[in-house]
């Protein structure tokens, strides 16, 4: 393995430090997050619990606290899912090892040494407390510390793993709590009174604890909702794992809910009852998610002088809480270079199922242009719109407290690219021309990421800009839609898709971007804009290819090939 790739090899001194921690039986308590330790035995594996937990995780792109991180396996996982992670561990030796493992993998999460009781910052979106709080049941003074800590913990949700009852036989003077009684205690003290079982791992049960919408429950008895039933796989597909899910809502049922839901949402927003006159369905194919359904609705207010308005609804909205913040902020943005369609809100029409989560926006008629086919005039308008988006950064930071703080796919990818190439080769794909490029990428990736970090994640970026997400109406500025991927990133990252047009025009576009930002009172320079626009697209293409199943279609090969054949965009030798 090249010394510049991630994860870097584990040193013999690190392996010896791990041996000293795990002791005589040679088994780590939990698996060690590094491939050099893959064959080392561990008493507990993370994969099963991660599979149970992931469907229940919310607030992606927000903050997470991993209590009792040990060697950091769950912190690595949470960072890969997009969270900004703080890990806490009281064992000094484990902290030293966890930090080395983090650095070897190119991760950035923070590791704090000490007890969770002593945390100063206690506000997080998600808290992971896996089989750790029960240690407080061993001694009365520890239990008192837990009682004092939980009310200070300000979080939206917690994933809690109970203890094994056989591990804590009753002892005089110690709180005697069954796992169910203990989770009720945790939920009550932390104000997370919405409690649901999500599965079991051996003798331990996992729960999702969440703060209710109406605030902290006082003295009411906390009801624990049972785990959702697991849908069994059909006999012909026994090799595929069953997934925990609710029965999907039918297209017909969603259509019925949609009319009433849109009418109510728009009516509540404008303060006047409305009725549906007609609607038209639109279907747009998606590369990896089948089809997405859209509807254009023509509505009429119910008042003495009826008004007509047209809105656009989209089902299957991802990250609805985050999108709600972003779109509500955009309603008040007033910049000549672009605007967003007016946002009415999001309606949950199907009890939390994604296909029933529907967003409603002002309908905009106009043209869209694939960036590879756009004229120079259209490209210039796209660049100016992207510059306008960037100048809204400071207000966005204030109005969107959960604004994602980095481009999620600009991360170490060399090891993942190597794995994907090997899988492509098993399909008979000739990767010989890509191998030298992959080695070149691995050798210089650290310096590329360092330059991206030096530019800084300082600018509001759309990140899915161009193609069908920028509409050009007959008059007025371009209308930018689909803000689900918005985040902070290096200036000009919004322009990543324009890196796919003729490279000869890239310097011209970067210069126009910098000039427009400066005219709007912002700061940008041509060199950084050109580098970010092109480097972020290379990383997006490689990341997209590495996250898909290489056995499905040719798009994975195309994405990897595009990224590796455009390494000059990264300005490496």
TORDO-556060 format. One record per residue (C-alpha): residue in one letter; x, y, z. Coordinates in steps of 0.001 Angstrom, whole numbers, plus 524288, in hexadecimal, padded with zeros to 5 digits. Layout:
// residues N
aXYZ
...
This chain:
// residues 573
x800008000080000
x8053D80D597FC85
x808B681554808A0
x8002482078803E5
x7F39F8189280328
x7E93D8176480DA9
x7E8A68101D8162E
x7F7358105181884
x7FD91803F281DF6
x7FD60801D382C98
x80AD78023E832D4
x8103E7F77283B6F
x81029800CE846F3
x801958030F84506
x7FF167F4788445E
x806BA7F2A0850DE
x7FED57FD568578B
x7F2537F636853A8
x7F7C47E95B858FE
x7FA827EFCD86606
x7EC8F7F4CD866DD
x7E57F7E84386337
x7EDAC7DFFF86C73
x7EF7B7D18C86E26
x7E42C7CB6E866A7
x7E8157D2AA85A40
x7DA347D7688579C
x7D6D17E5B58561C
x7CA047E9B585C6F
x7C5727EF3484F5B
x7CAE87EE82841AC
x7D61E7F75583DE6
x7D310800D2832A5
x7DEAA7FE29829D1
x7E0E87F39081F74
x7EDD77EF5C825AA
x7E5E17EABE8316F
x7DB0C7E4278299B
x7DF6A7D67182DAA
x7E1087D9E483C09
x7D6367D3B08444A
x7CC597DC7F84AF0
x7C1A17D986854B2
x7B7EB7E29384E1A
x7B62E7E62A83FC9
x7B0997F32B83B60
x7AA1D7EEFE82E9F
x79D817E9708344A
x79AFC7F50D83D19
x79E3C7FEA583245
x794737F7F582966
x789FE7F919833FC
x78D558072F83730
x78F5C80D81829D0
x780FA80DF58256E
x77DC98154D831F6
x7887481F9383152
x783A782D5B82E9E
x78A0A83AC982D81
x794128364C8236D
x79EAB8407F82212
x79CB0844C68302F
x7A452841FD83C98
x7A5C8834DB8435A
x7AB688308685072
x7B127822D5851A3
x7B1EE81F7C86028
x7BBF381537863BD
x7C1F58149685634
x7CC6580A4D859D7
x7D474809A984D30
x7CAD28121C84582
x7C3C28088D83C7F
x7B6A880F8083DB6
x7BCE181D0283CA2
x7C30F8190182FA7
x7B5C78142582B20
x7AE7A8206A82F51
x7B84E8293482868
x7B6A38212281C00
x7A7FB823AB81D2F
x7AA7A8325881D52
x7AA0F835BF82BD1
x7B38283ED4832D4
x7B7768359183D9F
x7BC998377084B65
x7C16582AEA851D7
x7C3AE829B786073
x7CB8981EE586715
x7D09981E458750B
x7DB6781427872C3
x7E7C581BC986F6D
x7EDFD8106F86802
x7E1C880E9785FBC
x7E19481D2485CA4
x7EFA981CB6857D5
x7ECB68110484F10
x7DFE2816C484A27
x7E6B08234F8461C
x7F0F581BDD83E77
x7E69181394837BA
x7DEE581FE183469
x7EACC8267982E67
x7EEBB81A39826D6
x7E13281A3282093
x7E122828A981D45
x7D59C82B6282634
x7D3A28384D82D58
x7CAA58355E838F0
x7CE5883ACE8463F
x7D2408318385145
x7D15C8364D85F51
x7D7C382F2186A87
x7CFD282DFA876FB
x7C26E82A5B87C04
x7B61182EC187531
x7B22D834AB8825E
x7BC9E83EFD8803B
x7B8A18435087295
x7B7808521387162
x7B09B851FD86433
x7A44F849C0865BB
x79C1584E6085A2E
x79B868447284F0B
x791DC84016844DA
x794678319A8470C
x79A3C82A66852B1
x79F2881C65851DF
x79F15815B185F32
x7A1B48076285C58
x7A2AD7FEB68685B
x7A9B3809538700A
x7A0538100487986
x79E2480343880DA
x7ABC7804D5886C8
x7A58B80F5B88F38
x79CFD804F289572
x7A8CD7FE4E89B6C
x7AB07808C38A5D0
x7A1AE8126A8AC84
x7AAC081E1E8AA7F
x7ABB781B3E89BDB
x79CF681A5A89B0A
x79BCD827AE8A175
x7A50F82D458973D
x79C9F8278588C66
x7907782D8E8928E
x7970D83ADD8924E
x79C4B8394D8847B
x78FF68354287D38
x7883A841F687F4C
x794178496C879E8
x7940B8414F86D8D
x78D578496E86312
x78B178405685795
x7806783D8E84DBA
x781C382ED384E22
x789AC823F18545F
x78CAD8161285047
x78D5F80EA585D20
x791BE800A085F23
x78D4B7FA0586B9F
x7959E7F15C8743F
x795837E29C8756F
x78DBE7E004881FE
x796827D4798856B
x7A2347DDCA885C1
x79C787E53289158
x797697DC0889BFB
x7908F7E3618A721
x799CC7E8ED8B152
x795AB7F00F8BDAE
x7973B7FEC18BC99
x7973B7FEF38ADC4
x78B9A8032A8A55D
x784AF7F6E48A0AF
x77FA97F9C589312
x77B367F0B08885D
x77EF07F4FA87A95
x7710A7F9DA8783D
x770B1801518850D
x77E128071C8820D
x77A4480C158748E
x76E338127587A7A
x777128192988459
x7805881DF1879A3
x77509822D18714F
x76E86829ED87C9F
x77AD8830AA88186
x77F55834B4873DE
x771E08394586F5C
x771B782F5D86442
x76477829948671E
x761978245385976
x7678A816AB85B09
x767AD80BA985111
x76E547FE7A850C4
x776307FCE184447
x77BB17EF2E845DA
x784277E63B84DFC
x792527E20984DCA
x793287D5BA855F2
x78E097D885863B4
x78E397E732861AC
x7834C7EF9085C09
x785637FBE18540F
x77C2D8076085573
x77A058142484E62
x7770C81F21857F9
x7723F82BE48525A
x76DB4838EE85769
x75F1583A68854D3
x75A4C8459384C62
x7533B84BF3857D3
x75F4684C7586088
x763F5844AB86C25
x75A6E83B75872B9
x758B483E3988124
x7539583345889C2
x74BD082BAB87FBD
x74E8C81D2187EBC
x757A181A9487350
x7523A810CE869A6
x75C1F8087B8625F
x757D4805AE85489
x75B0D7F7F284FE2
x764A67F5A1844DC
x75ECB7F66D8373E
x75C247E8F883166
x766907E3CE8285D
x761E37E11B81AA7
x766107D35B816B1
x76CD37D118809DE
x765EC7C9567FF69
x76A3B7BB007FE2B
x771007BDC17F134
x779787C81F7F774
x77D9E7C1C780440
x78B9B7C64580271
x787697D47D80383
x785EB7D9B181177
x7785F7DD98815CA
x776807EC228184C
x76EFE7F27882343
x765107FB5381CD1
x757177FFD081CC3
x74E567FACC811DD
x7505D8043880681
x7456780D8680389
x73ED080AA87F68E
x73F0F8143F7EB50
x7304D815467EBC0
x73002818257FA57
x73AB4822607F903
x733538290F7EDEA
x7273A82A547F685
x72F0082F91801E7
x73667838E27F92E
x72AE58413F7F4FA
x7261D84392802D2
x733EC8453480803
x737D984F707FDFF
x72B32856F77FFAA
x72CF9857A180E65
x73B7085B0C80DC7
x73986866248040D
x72D2F86AE080AC8
x733E086B638180E
x73F49872AA8120B
x7375A87D6480B73
x72CD887DE581606
x7219D87A8A80D06
x71AD586DDC80957
x71DD4868BE7FBB6
x7185385E587F2DA
x71E9D856197E847
x71AA08594F7DA57
x7236F84F7D7D37D
x730B68491B7D435
x73A39843567CA82
x743A4838517CD7C
x751FE838BB7C96E
x75B6182D2D7C9F8
x76A1082F117CA23
x7730B8232F7C9B3
x77DF4822BD7D3B5
x78AD981BC87D1D0
x78AA2813E87DE59
x77D038157B7E432
x773A8811967D977
x769EB81C7C7D6A2
x76608828A47DDFC
x7582D82DBB7DCC0
x754E083C257DBF7
x747BD8430A7DAFA
x7441D850707D619
x737E3855417DD2B
x72EFF860547D900
x7282A8657A7E51B
x71DD086FBD7E7CD
x71B6C877127F469
x70E02876327FAA9
x70A9C884767FCF0
x7022B88F637F772
x70C018924A7ECAC
x7127B885357E9AD
x720CF885387E5F7
x7278D87A9E7DE52
x73528875A77E11E
x73D5986A577DC30
x745FD8621A7E4F0
x74F18856C07E2FA
x74FD684B037EC18
x75AA7840E27ED32
x7599B834547F4EA
x764CD82CC47FAF1
x76B35838D9800BB
x777E58356B8078F
x77CA783B8E81464
x76FB3842DB8163B
x77385849F8822BE
x77FE184F2581C78
x77911852B480FCC
x76E93859E98176C
x778F0862DA81D46
x77FF78653481067
x773D1867FA80850
x76DBE870BB812B1
x77A35878D981296
x779E9879A3803B3
x76C3787F78803ED
x7726988C19808CC
x77E7388C7F80005
x77E3A8983F7F6FA
x789B5897DF7ED70
x7890589C0B7DF2F
x7915E890A37DA5D
x787D9885CB7DE4F
x77C25882617E67C
x775DB876087EBBD
x76780872A07E99A
x75ECF876857F4EE
x75E0286B577FEA3
x75117867FB80538
x755BA85CE180DD5
x756D384E3780F5F
x74B898452A81279
x74D0E8377D81814
x741EB8305481168
x745CB8226B814CC
x74A2C8217A822F9
x758928236A820DA
x75A3981B5A8148B
x7634A8223A80B22
x75A85821487FF31
x74FE282825806FC
x7588D8339480AF2
x7543383E2180152
x759E684BA37FF2F
x7521F8567A7F8A2
x757F2861EB7F120
x753AA86CBE7E7FB
x752E88674F7DA2F
x75C5886D907D09A
x75AE786C177C1EF
x7676986D0B7BA29
x7728D8662D7B339
x77D3F85D917B8C2
x78A2785A837B20A
x793B684F427B3F6
x7A081856227B6F7
x7A7F584EC87AC53
x79E8C854427A22C
x79CB4861F57A7A1
x7A0B886DEC79FEF
x7AB3D8772F7A4E3
x7A081880CD7A8B4
x79991876937B0F3
x7A676872647B732
x7A91E8807F7BAE6
x79BAB881B47C110
x79E15875217C8AE
x7AAFF87A777CDA8
x7A4CA8873E7D216
x799DE87FDF7D8E9
x7A3EB8777F7E006
x7AB15883D17E445
x79E4C889457E974
x79BFA87CE57F148
x7A97587E777F753
x7A6BF88C487FBD7
x79B1F88773803E9
x7A46887FDA80CC1
x7A4618882E81905
x7959388936819B3
x7947687AAA81723
x79D57877AE822AD
x7945A87F8282B76
x7877987A6E825FA
x78B7186C1F82420
x791C9867C0830E4
x793BF859EE82BBC
x79A4D85E6A81F26
x7A3728538681B14
x7B13D8585D81CA2
x7B8968515C811CF
x7B78A84AD980488
x7B4F483CFE80917
x7BBC8835B77FE1C
x7C8A883D557FE9D
x7CF1E833218073A
x7D9F1828CD805CB
x7D5D481FEF7FAA0
x7E220819417F58A
x7DFC880C7B7FCE2
x7D18380C0D7F885
x7D57280E757EA61
x7DF1F8032B7EB2B
x7D4787FA197F054
x7CAF17FE347E5A9
x7D50C7FBD67DB0C
x7D7667EE0F7E017
x7C8D77EB287DFBE
x7C7987F0C77D20B
x7D2887E7A47CDC8
x7CA9E7DBF07D291
x7C00D7E0627C8F9
x7C9D37DFD47BDEB
x7CBB87EE997BD0E
x7D9297F23F7B7DF
x7DEAE7FBC47C1E1
x7ECBB7FB807BD26
x7EC07809827B841
x7E68780DF27C55E
x7F0A6807687CE19
x7FB6C811A27CC2E
x7F17481C607CEB5
x7ECA1815BD7DB23
x7FAA5814D27E021
x7FCCB823187DCAE
x7F068826E97E3E8
x7F46981F287F004
x801F9825227F037
x7FD15833377F005
x7EFBA832917F6A1
x7F45A838138039E
x7F948844927FD51
x7ECC78461F7F557
x7E4268450080169
x7ED3A84E25808CB
x7EB5F8586D7FE47
x7DC9D856F47FEC5
x7DD268589A80D7A
x7E5CE8649480C1B
x7DBE086B188031E
x7D20A8689A80DF4
x7C3EE8643280F26
x7BF3E8723380F75
x7B4F3873B9804DF
x7A6DE86F588036F
x7A6BB865587F865
x79B4E85F197F167
x7A2DF852C17ED72
x798CE84DAF7E3A5
x79931859A47DB03
x79626859197CC88
x78EA084FDE7C3A9
x7809A84F057C88A
x7829E856D87D4FE
x78445864547CEF6
x77861869817C7C5
x7791D875207BE8E
x76BD587C0B7BE1B
x767B8885547B34C
x76BE7890DD7BB9E
x7736D892E07C817
x77EFB88BB27CE13
x7812487CFF7CDA3
x7790D8752E7D75B
x780FF86B677DF42
x779AC85F987E4B8
x77D0B8531D7EC51
x78505857FD7F7DD
x785B984AED7FF0D
x7948E84A407FD44
x797938584680153
x7A383859B680A09
x7AF4E8622280CD4
x7BADD85FA4803FB
x7C662865DA7FD20
x7C26B871AA7F4BB
x7BDBE86D8E7E722
x7BA8285F9C7EB6E
x7ACA68623F7E6AD
x7B25A862777D8DB
x7B76C854757D97F
x7AEB684FC07CE4B
x7B44785A3B7C576
x7C132852F37C65E
x7BB34849797BC8F
x7BA8C8538F7B1A3
x7C607856697A898
x7D1E8858B17B13D
x7D6508642A7A8CE
x7CB5486C6F7AE5A
x7CDE0869097BCB1
x7D72C874907BF62
x7CD3E87DEB7B973
x7C26C878A07C235
x7CAFD879367CE5D
x7CEC58874A7CB52
x7C07688B1B7C97E
x7BCF28848E7D664
x7C79588BE77DDDB
x7C401898DC7D76E
x7B579897287DA94
x7B808893777E8B8
x7C0BA89F717EA57
x7B65F8A83E7E440
x7ACC18A31F7EE5C
x7B5DC8A6757F98F
x7BB93898D67FB7B
x7C9388933E7FA72
x7CDDE889A07F019
x7D9C8887C77E799
x7DABB881697DA49
x7E4D9877087DDAD
x7DD25871AA7E940
x7D049872417E1D4
x7D5F786AA47D660
x7DC28860647DF2E
x7D00585E657E7B8
x7C6A685D9A7DC31
x7CE9A852D37D5D0
x7D3E584B8C7E1B0
x7C69984A3C7E823
x7C0E3844567DBAA
x7CC0A83A767DACC
x7C975836847E8E6
x7BAD2835EC7E697
x7BC9C82CED7DAE8
x7C5EF823CA7E218
x7BD84823997EE59
x7B13D820EA7E670
x7B7CF815687DFD0
x7BD3180FE27EC7D
x7B0058107C7F378
x7A89A808D67E903
x7A8AF7FA457E6C3
x7B2F47F8177DC18
x7AB567EC3B7D73F
x79FAF7F4927D30D
x7A0B87FAF57C5AB
x7ABA4802D57BF9A
x7A96A80FC57C693
x7B2D580C2E7D185
x7BD96809A17C79D
x7BA4F8166B7C0B2
x7BAE981E507CD63
x7C7E58186F7D1B2
x7CD9B819D97C424
x7C984828367C32F
x7CF8182B747D053
x7DC66824897CDCF
x7DE0F829DC7C004
x7DC48837D27C4D9
x7E68B837BE7CF98
x7ECE2843967C937
x7E17484B2F7CEEC
x7E7988486D7DC39
x7F40D84F187D794
x7FC9D843A27DB8C
x808B183F567D3D3
